[in-house]
Amino acid sequence: MTALRTRAVHAGREDLTDLGVHAVPLDLSTTYPSRDSADEARRIDEFAAGAVAPGMPVYGRIGNPTVERFEKALAELEGCAEAVAFASGMAAVSACLLSSVAQGKRHVVAVRPVYGCSDHLLGSGLLGTEVTWTTPEDLAAALRPDTGLVFVETPANPTLREVDIAALAETCGDVPLLVDNTFATPVLQRPVRHGARIVLHSATKFLGGHGDVMGGVVACDAEEAGRLRQIRFATGGVLHPLAGYLLLRGLSTLPLRVGAAAATASVLAERLAAHPAVQAVHYPRLGGPLVAFEVDGDPHALIGAVRLVTPAVSLGSVDTLIQHPASISHRIVDAADRHGAGVTDRLIRMSVGLEDVEDLWYDLDQALKAC
């Protein structure tokens, strides 16, 4: 098998030479004309059943050739049979929950912390689910006969807490384990190798990598992919073709971007740990571009004082982003639940970009003095 860096460049593009083109074709069609309506009827039946029918799609909500290239590439990088793309990360989360409900399994077990909007959706019951929050140690006791999904993030948003995927998968048994792999990406971690059945990404983050595209994607086996396509067909949470084009382009540089940002983040984490204005630093054992730290002072003053670092929600861009989770990404989570999951009011989350490490440190140091 070729190396990940090689697959990141070539996945989803294998037929370009035969087509006589170098750049991936961008298909913006919303509809696909055909004089054979009987064949269209056959393909509609297959699409509605979740299959990928050969030939051109009938309608843009059913399928798109550019998006399918991105799906194929991401599935290859994650080591899964298939992948299904959605309009956003939360659309992808919603589809996974609806897939479980459609199978008569309304109970979900989840480990905090997770992204604030995922936490809210799980706890709200809006999609007909019931959630039991637990710890990795107590997972077995939380499982029930009607449990259809176990939901975890590792490293977790925003504390960067890691869990043992293989141990969780063993405890889950026949219950599918879903791992949100947004923070690690397939560069650092491929959850299916450790027993996970479903791998989810907010593609808006590292997969796109430039802060200019929104999307979500789920990598899984063919059976689950069929259910997810059925849900996407019915609910319409499709990824726009231009987003699919940009995401496929983003995958080609993903290993280089993640590797470079992780090297810088490691240095910054070490320096932050020695800074007198920092109480604690959280950095994953597997590395990566994310650093979380707790300040000994006013976190809002820090956010207001950075000049090179971008104070903004989200992560995974080429520029370094910093935010206060209790005010933004996890504001929607009840304060007691936030604190119980380690999301303190002094916690800062930083997504390290591709700037020079010394320039970033100069900015952080002067901002820490302000707080």
Beta strands, then each sheet from edge to edge (+ up, - down):
strand 1: 82-86
strand 2: 107-111
strand 3: 130-134
strand 4: 147-153
strand 5: 177-180
strand 6: 198-202
strand 7: 216-220
strand 8: 278-282
strand 9: 290-295
strand 10: 310-311
strand 11: 321-323
strand 12: 347-351
sheet 1: 1+ 7- 6+ 5+ 4+ 2+ 3+
sheet 2: 8+ 9- 12+ 11- 10-
end
